[in-house]
Amino acid sequence: MTYRNAVENDLKSVAVLFDAYRVFYNKETDVKSAVTFLSERLKYRDSEIFVAENEKGQLAGFVQLYPLFSSTRMEKLWLLNDLFVTPDFRGQGVSVKLIETAKNLVRETRACGMFLETSKSNIVGNKLYPKTGFKLNEDSNYYEWNNC
């Protein structure tokens, strides 16, 4: 398995994975909009997308991170926003390697860390993240305001 940055030629394959990821979170399927959204991320370089590619050239999964800044730390951070591995490749350590690839980005950009959010019902993710070094922050409340 190869872990690398997504490129323009990966767009349609990543969009299919991204759509499956969104469906997992109870969103309607919309591959066309996924292509548009991801194309903009690549074009404007406002996120980092890494893919796992097998020896046959199939994409097994992806991780997408967004840059943020912490005012209190006065440092850059990364938001691990999306992580998805296709069912055929689950249980093979692909998600762990994608997280390690994300950690390398944190190190390479001299960021102070990375954080993520997942639903309480994501049993697999809630077992995976502590196993890869993430710690549950029980000292903070998560609030949300939506305008869409």
C-alpha positions, 0 to 999 in steps of 0.5 A: 500500500502506498500513502501519498498526496491526492492529485487531480487525477485521483479526483473521481476516485476520491470523490466516490470515497468521500461520498461513501464517507458522507453517506456513513454520516447520514448525508444524501449521496451526491458524487457530482457535488463531491467532485466539485467540493474536492476539486476546489480543495485541491485547486485552492490548496486549503486542505491536505488530502492523502490517499492509500493506494494499493498495488493495482492502483485502487484507492483504499481510503483517504484522510483530509485535514484542514489547517487551523490556528490556536490563539492561546498556543499561538501555533498552527494546528490541523483538523483531521476532518475526514477519514474513510477506508473502503470496506474491502480494505478495513482491518488491514491497518490502512486507517492507522497508516493514514493517521500516521501520514497525517501526523507526519504532516503535523510534524513537517509543518511544525504544527502543535498538534491535530484534533478531530471530532467523531460521533459517539455512535462511531464505535470503530473510530472511537476505538481507533483514535485512542489506539493511535495516540489521540486522547479524549478531551473531557475538559471542553464542551463542543458547541455548534451554530449553523447557518445552513 
